[in-house]
Amino acid sequence: MRSNNSNGSRVSWARGFMALFAIVLEMGLALATYPAEAAPFLYVANAPATVSAIDTATNTVVATVPVGQNPEQLAVTPDGTHVYVANANDNTVSVIGTATNTVVKTIPVGNTPIGVAVTPDGTKVYVANYGSNTVSVIHRPGNTVVKTVPVGTNPNGVAVTPDGTRVYVANISSNNVSVIARPGNAVVATVAVGVGPVGVAVTPDGTHAYVANRGSSNISVIDTASNTVVGLPIPVGNGLFGVTITPDGTHVYVANIQSNTVSVIHTATKTVVKTIPVGTTPIAVAVSPDGTHVYVANNNSNNVSVIARPGNAVVATIPVGFFPAAVAIGP
C-alpha cells in the first residue's frame, strides 16, 4: 500500500508539473509576440552648430547633425518625427527629421530665436525671438510662419499647456511672463515674476507654471486659472536656468548654472528636497517620458549628466559636442 501511494503521488506530481510548464510556455510565447518598447532619443544642442542624437538605452551618441549657428533650445514633436532647433545667430529654426537625423527644412523667424515649444497636437511650434521681442508661430506640417506675436522684453523660455490652450513666455528683461491664448494667438495676460525669468515649465495637469528667475535665484509659481503668482518664491541654487517637471507632476528639476547643481522641488510642499551635484555650468534639463531619468546639459564640461529617479543620483555622464546649451527628449 505504501508503494502504491508513492507511485500515485509521483504520477500526480508529474501531471501537475507538465500542466504548469504548459501554462508558462504559453505565456512566454504570448509575450514574445510583443516587441520591447524602444527607448526614447535625447537631443542636445551644441555650439557652434550641431545637435547630438543620443540613444537613451545605451547612453551613446548615435548621430551628430549640423544645424544653424549657435543653437540655443530645441523641442521634439509629440510623434517623435521631428526636432525643432532655434538657431540664435542666423535667425532661423532648423527642422531635423529623426528618421534620418538630417535637416529637412530651415525656417526664417525673428531676431535671435532662443526658446521653442511644440503644441500637444503637433500642429504649431512657438519660437521666442529674444532680439525682436516677439514669438513666431510656425504651422505644421507646412513649416511656415503664420503669425508673429509681440510679447515682453527679451523673451527666452516658452512652454505650452497640456491642453494646448495657452502659451507661457518668460521675458528676461521685463521680469514678467506673457500668456498667449490659443488659437487666436493674442496676449491675454502679463504676470510679474522674479528678476530675469529665463525658463518656464507647466505641470502635467496644467494648473501651474514654474518660472525660473535667474537674477533672483528663485522659482515663481503661477496659478494658470487666475494667471497670478501663488505663494512665496522658492529659493534654489545660483544662476538657475533650465526647468522641467516630471510626468506625474510630483517634482520639478532646476539647473543651477553657478552652483553646478540641480535642485529638486517637491510640488506638494513647494520646497527643495534634494540638491544634486552635476557637471560644470548646468544650463538645461529634461526628464524621460516614463519619469525614471533626468538629463542635464553641462555647458562648460561638454557632457550630459544622467540622474536616475527616484534615488536622484547621477548614474552616467555622456560626452557630447562643445558647450551643450539645451536638451530635449522624444516620446
C-alpha positions as CSV (number, residue, x, y, z in Angstrom):
1,M,0.0,0.0,0.0
2,R,2.8,2.4,0.8
3,S,4.4,1.6,-2.5
4,N,1.2,2.2,-4.5
5,N,0.5,5.5,-2.7
6,S,4.1,6.6,-3.5
7,N,3.6,5.8,-7.2
8,G,0.3,7.6,-7.3
9,S,1.8,10.7,-5.8
10,R,4.6,10.7,-8.3
11,V,2.1,10.5,-11.2
12,S,0.0,13.3,-9.8
13,W,3.1,15.5,-9.3
14,A,4.3,14.8,-12.8
15,R,0.9,15.7,-14.3
16,G,0.8,18.9,-12.3
17,F,4.3,19.9,-13.3
18,M,3.5,19.3,-17.0
19,A,0.4,21.4,-16.7
20,L,2.2,24.2,-15.1
21,F,5.0,24.0,-17.7
22,A,2.5,24.3,-20.5
23,I,1.0,27.4,-18.9
24,V,4.4,29.1,-18.5
25,L,5.3,28.1,-22.1
26,E,2.1,29.6,-23.4
27,M,2.6,32.8,-21.5
28,G,6.2,33.1,-22.8
29,L,5.1,32.6,-26.4
30,A,2.4,35.2,-26.0
31,L,4.8,37.8,-24.5
32,A,7.3,37.1,-27.3
33,T,4.8,38.3,-29.8
34,Y,5.1,41.8,-28.3
35,P,8.4,43.6,-29.1
36,A,10.2,45.5,-26.4
37,E,9.4,49.2,-26.4
38,A,12.3,51.3,-27.9
39,A,14.0,53.7,-25.6
40,P,13.5,57.4,-26.4
41,F,16.1,59.5,-28.1
42,L,17.7,62.5,-26.4
43,Y,18.7,65.6,-28.5
44,V,21.4,68.0,-27.3
45,A,22.1,71.4,-28.9
46,N,25.8,72.1,-29.1
47,A,27.8,75.2,-30.1
48,P,28.8,76.2,-32.7
49,A,26.3,74.4,-34.9
50,T,25.4,70.8,-34.1
51,V,22.8,68.6,-32.4
52,S,23.8,65.3,-30.8
53,A,21.3,62.5,-31.0
54,I,21.6,60.1,-28.0
55,D,20.1,56.6,-27.7
56,T,19.0,56.6,-24.0
57,A,19.0,52.8,-24.0
58,T,22.8,52.8,-24.2
59,N,23.6,56.5,-23.3
60,T,25.7,56.9,-26.5
61,V,25.7,59.5,-29.3
62,V,24.4,57.8,-32.5
63,A,24.4,60.9,-34.7
64,T,25.7,64.4,-34.9
65,V,23.5,66.7,-37.0
66,P,24.8,70.0,-38.5
67,V,22.2,72.8,-37.9
68,G,22.3,76.7,-37.8
69,Q,24.7,78.9,-35.9
70,N,24.5,78.8,-32.1
71,P,21.6,76.5,-31.5
72,E,20.0,77.6,-28.2
73,Q,16.9,75.5,-27.4
74,L,15.1,72.6,-29.2
75,A,11.9,70.7,-28.9
76,V,10.7,67.3,-30.2
77,T,7.3,66.8,-31.8
78,P,4.8,64.7,-29.9
79,D,5.1,61.9,-32.5
80,G,8.9,62.0,-32.3
81,T,9.3,62.5,-36.1
82,H,10.9,66.0,-36.0
83,V,13.1,68.2,-33.8
84,Y,12.8,72.0,-34.0
85,V,16.1,73.8,-33.2
86,A,16.3,77.6,-32.6
87,N,19.5,79.0,-34.1
88,A,20.2,82.3,-32.3
89,N,22.9,83.6,-34.6
90,D,21.3,83.2,-38.0
91,N,17.7,83.9,-37.0
92,T,16.4,80.5,-38.2
93,V,14.8,77.3,-37.0
94,S,16.3,74.0,-38.2
95,V,13.9,71.1,-38.6
96,I,15.5,67.7,-38.1
97,G,13.9,64.6,-39.5
98,T,14.5,62.0,-36.8
99,A,14.3,59.0,-39.2
100,T,17.4,60.1,-41.0
101,N,18.9,62.6,-38.5
102,T,19.2,65.3,-41.2
103,V,17.8,68.8,-41.5
104,V,14.8,68.7,-43.8
105,K,13.9,72.4,-43.6
106,T,15.3,75.7,-42.4
107,I,12.7,78.4,-41.4
108,P,13.4,82.1,-41.1
109,V,12.0,83.6,-37.9
110,G,12.6,86.7,-35.7
111,N,15.8,88.1,-34.4
112,T,17.9,85.8,-32.0
113,P,15.5,82.9,-31.6
114,I,16.1,81.1,-28.4
115,G,13.1,79.3,-26.8
116,V,11.0,76.8,-28.7
117,A,7.9,74.6,-27.9
118,V,5.6,72.4,-29.8
119,T,1.8,72.2,-29.1
120,P,0.5,68.8,-27.8
121,D,-1.4,68.2,-31.1
122,G,1.8,68.8,-33.1
123,T,0.2,71.4,-35.3
124,K,2.1,74.5,-34.2
125,V,5.6,75.5,-33.0
126,Y,6.2,78.6,-30.9
127,V,9.6,80.3,-31.1
128,A,10.7,83.0,-28.6
129,N,12.7,85.7,-30.5
130,Y,15.0,87.3,-27.9
131,G,16.2,90.1,-30.2
132,S,12.9,91.2,-31.6
133,N,10.6,90.8,-28.5
134,T,8.3,88.5,-30.4
135,V,7.1,84.9,-30.7
136,S,6.9,83.3,-34.1
137,V,4.1,80.8,-34.7
138,I,5.1,78.1,-37.1
139,H,2.3,76.0,-38.7
140,R,3.0,72.3,-39.3
141,P,3.4,70.3,-41.4
142,G,4.0,73.1,-43.9
143,N,6.6,74.7,-41.6
144,T,5.7,78.3,-42.4
145,V,5.4,81.2,-40.0
146,V,1.7,82.1,-39.8
147,K,1.8,84.8,-37.1
148,T,4.2,87.0,-35.1
149,V,3.1,87.9,-31.6
150,P,4.6,90.8,-29.7
151,V,5.5,89.9,-26.1
152,G,7.7,91.3,-23.3
153,T,11.4,92.3,-23.5
154,N,13.9,89.6,-24.4
155,P,11.7,86.5,-24.4
156,N,13.6,83.3,-23.7
157,G,11.8,80.3,-22.4
158,V,8.4,79.1,-23.8
159,A,6.0,76.4,-22.7
160,V,2.6,75.2,-23.9
161,T,-0.1,74.0,-21.5
162,P,-1.1,70.3,-21.9
163,D,-4.5,71.2,-23.3
164,G,-2.9,73.4,-25.9
165,T,-5.0,76.5,-25.0
166,R,-2.2,78.8,-23.7
167,V,1.5,79.5,-24.2
168,Y,3.7,80.9,-21.4
169,V,6.7,83.0,-22.4
170,A,9.4,84.1,-19.9
171,N,10.7,87.6,-20.7
172,I,14.1,88.2,-19.2
173,S,14.5,91.9,-19.2
174,S,10.9,92.9,-18.3
175,N,10.7,90.5,-15.4
176,N,7.4,89.0,-16.4
177,V,5.7,86.2,-18.3
178,S,3.4,86.8,-21.3
179,V,0.4,84.5,-21.6
180,I,-0.7,83.8,-25.2
181,A,-4.2,82.4,-25.7
182,R,-4.8,79.8,-28.5
183,P,-6.0,79.5,-31.2
184,G,-6.2,83.3,-31.5
185,N,-2.6,83.8,-30.6
186,A,-3.1,87.0,-28.6
187,V,-1.5,88.0,-25.3
188,V,-4.3,87.9,-22.7
189,A,-2.2,88.4,-19.5
190,T,1.2,89.6,-18.3
191,V,2.4,88.1,-15.0
192,A,5.1,89.8,-12.9
193,V,7.6,87.3,-11.5
194,G,11.1,87.4,-10.2
195,V,14.2,89.0,-11.7
196,G,15.4,87.7,-15.0
197,P,12.9,84.9,-15.8
198,V,14.6,82.6,-18.3
199,G,12.8,79.3,-18.2
200,V,9.2,78.1,-17.8
201,A,7.5,74.7,-17.4
202,V,3.8,73.8,-17.0
203,T,2.6,70.9,-14.7
204,P,1.1,67.9,-16.5
205,D,-2.4,68.8,-15.1
206,G,-2.0,72.3,-16.5
207,T,-2.7,74.0,-13.2
208,H,0.6,75.7,-12.5
209,A,3.6,77.2,-14.4
210,Y,7.0,77.1,-12.7
211,V,9.2,80.1,-13.8
212,A,13.0,80.1,-13.3
213,N,14.2,83.5,-12.3
214,R,17.9,83.7,-13.0
215,G,18.5,87.1,-11.5
216,S,16.8,86.4,-8.2
217,S,17.8,82.7,-8.0
218,N,14.3,81.5,-7.2
219,I,11.2,79.9,-8.8
220,S,7.9,81.7,-9.1
221,V,4.8,79.5,-9.3
222,I,1.9,80.8,-11.4
223,D,-1.7,79.6,-11.0
224,T,-2.8,79.2,-14.6
225,A,-6.5,79.6,-13.7
226,S,-6.0,83.2,-12.5
227,N,-2.6,83.9,-14.0
228,T,-1.3,85.1,-10.7
229,V,1.8,84.2,-8.7
230,V,0.8,82.0,-5.7
231,G,2.9,81.7,-2.5
232,L,6.4,82.9,-1.9
233,P,9.2,82.3,-4.4
234,I,11.1,79.1,-3.9
235,P,14.8,79.7,-3.4
236,V,17.1,77.3,-5.3
237,G,20.8,77.4,-6.5
238,N,22.6,80.4,-8.0
239,G,22.1,81.4,-11.6
240,L,19.3,78.9,-12.3
241,F,18.3,78.5,-16.0
242,G,16.6,75.3,-17.2
243,V,13.5,73.9,-15.5
244,T,11.4,70.7,-16.1
245,I,8.6,68.8,-14.4
246,T,8.2,65.0,-14.0
247,P,5.3,63.4,-15.9
248,D,3.5,62.6,-12.7
249,G,3.8,66.3,-11.6
250,T,5.4,65.5,-8.2
251,H,8.8,67.1,-8.7
252,V,10.5,70.0,-10.5
253,Y,14.1,69.8,-11.6
254,V,16.1,73.1,-11.9
255,A,19.6,73.5,-13.4
256,N,21.7,76.0,-11.4
257,I,24.5,77.4,-13.7
258,Q,26.6,79.0,-11.0
259,S,26.2,76.3,-8.3
260,N,26.9,73.3,-10.6
261,T,23.9,71.6,-9.2
262,V,20.3,70.6,-9.9
263,S,17.7,71.4,-7.3
264,V,14.7,69.0,-6.8
265,I,11.5,70.7,-5.7
266,H,8.6,68.7,-4.3
267,T,5.5,70.3,-5.8
268,A,3.2,69.3,-2.9
269,T,5.2,71.3,-0.4
270,K,6.9,73.8,-2.8
271,T,10.3,73.1,-1.1
272,V,13.7,71.9,-2.3
273,V,14.0,68.2,-1.2
274,K,17.4,67.5,-2.7
275,T,20.4,69.2,-4.4
276,I,22.4,67.1,-6.8
277,P,26.0,67.9,-7.9
278,V,26.4,67.6,-11.7
279,G,28.9,68.9,-14.3
280,T,30.2,72.4,-14.8
281,T,27.7,75.1,-15.6
282,P,24.5,73.0,-15.9
283,I,22.2,75.0,-18.2
284,A,19.3,72.8,-19.3
285,V,17.3,69.8,-18.0
286,A,14.8,67.3,-19.4
287,V,13.0,64.3,-18.0
288,S,12.3,61.0,-19.7
289,P,8.6,60.2,-20.6
290,D,8.5,57.5,-18.0
291,G,9.9,59.7,-15.3
292,T,12.8,57.4,-14.5
293,H,15.7,59.6,-15.6
294,V,16.6,63.3,-15.8
295,Y,19.2,64.6,-18.3
296,V,21.3,67.7,-17.6
297,A,23.3,69.6,-20.2
298,N,26.6,70.8,-18.6
299,N,27.6,73.8,-20.8
300,N,31.3,74.0,-19.7
301,S,32.1,70.3,-19.3
302,N,30.8,69.3,-22.7
303,N,28.7,66.5,-21.4
304,V,25.3,65.4,-20.1
305,S,24.7,64.1,-16.6
306,V,22.1,61.3,-16.3
307,I,20.2,61.3,-13.0
308,A,18.2,58.2,-12.0
309,R,14.9,58.6,-10.2
310,P,13.6,58.2,-7.6
311,G,17.0,58.0,-5.9
312,N,18.3,61.2,-7.6
313,A,21.8,60.0,-8.1
314,V,24.0,60.6,-11.2
315,V,24.4,57.2,-12.8
316,A,26.1,58.2,-16.1
317,T,27.9,61.0,-17.9
318,I,27.6,61.3,-21.7
319,P,30.2,63.2,-23.7
320,V,28.6,65.4,-26.4
321,G,29.6,68.4,-28.5
322,F,31.1,71.7,-27.4
323,F,29.1,73.9,-25.0
324,P,25.8,72.0,-24.9
325,A,23.0,74.5,-24.3
326,A,19.8,72.5,-24.4
327,V,18.3,69.1,-24.1
328,A,15.0,67.6,-25.3
329,I,13.7,64.1,-25.3
330,G,11.4,62.3,-27.7
331,P,8.2,60.4,-26.8
